[in-house]
Amino acid sequence: AKLVSPHSGDVVFPGQKVRIEWEALLPKLPVDPSWCEAEIYLSLDGGRTFPVIITPVHLDPILKTFSFDWTVPNTPTSAAILDIRFGCEQYFVETRSVQTASPFVIGQMATH
């Protein structure tokens, strides 16, 4: 998988809706790819750990670009990294695709 957005260096804020978008080449499978899923994990420490699962995303086999609208959590960090994982039940073991080339920032909520 290759992350399309957010871009490296982007700053997003808690509560903001952000489109996570990526491109992927899916493996040839003996099943309909719509049975498979992608999971997006968030690292707050530059990719050392991935404690936050954003969502499982069911795939449309026709698309080459995939996306999910995400509401940014209140977890400020200057080292946010996404890991896009793909798996297909017993047919294809889940694989990881850590997006270390695209770190972004989750800013602080504004205080009044």
N, C-alpha and C positions, 0 to 999 in steps of 0.2 A: 504494500500500500504506500501511496505517496500523498502526504497531506497537501491540500490546496488552500484551505483556510481553517483556522486563523493562520496568518503569515508570521514568520519569524519576526520577533520584536513588537508585535501587536500588543496593545494594552486593552484589556477588557475589564469590566467592573461587575461586582456582585449585583445580581438581579437583571443584568443585561441579557438579552437573547442574542446568541451568537450561532451562526451556521457553521458547523463542523463539516467540512467537505473533503473528500479524498478520492483518488483514482486507484483502481486496483485491477490486476489481471487475475481472474479466478482460475483455479485449476480445472482441468477436464474432470468431471465427476460422473459417476454412474447414476446420479439422481438429479432431480430438478434443483438448481441452486437456490430456489426460494425456500427450500427446506433448511438451508444453512443460515448462519447468522454472523454478524460482525459485532464485536463488543469493543467499546471505547473506554479505556482506563486513563485516569489523570494522575500524573506525578506532580507533587508540589516541591520536590527536592532535586530537580534537574535530571530525573530519570533513574535515581537509585531505587526508589520504591514506587509502587502504583497502588495506593490505598483506596482510591475512589473509582468505583465503576460508574461511568456516566449512563450507559444504556446498552442493552442488546438491540441491534438493528437487523430486521429481516431484510433480505436482499431481493432486489428485482433483477432477474437474470438478463434483462435486456440492457440495463444501464451499464455504463463504463465508469461513471462518476457517481459516488454515493454521498449522501449528506444526512445530517441530523441537526435539528434546531435544539440548542442547549441553553438552559438558563444557568448562568455562571453562579457558582456558590460563593459564599462569603469566606473564602480561604485565600487571603492575600499572599502572593508569592512573586518573586522576580524570576522564578525558574520552573514555570509550568511546561510540562511535556506530555504529549498524548501517546498512547500505545493503542494501535488499531489491531485487534485480533480477529482472526477469521477461523471458523470451524464448521464442520458439517457432520454432526452426530458421529456414527461409527465409520463414515466414509473418508473423512479427512480430519486428522488431528489438528486441534487449534494451533495456529501459528501466530507469532507476535511480530509486530512491525512498529518498533519504537521510533518515534519521529524526532530524534535528537537534533536534526538540522533545522527544526522549526520551534525553538523555545519561544514562549510568549509570557506576558505579565498579567497577573490578576491583581488589579489595583485595590486600594482601600476604599471602603464606603465613605462617602462624604459625611462629615459630622456637622451638625447644626449648632 
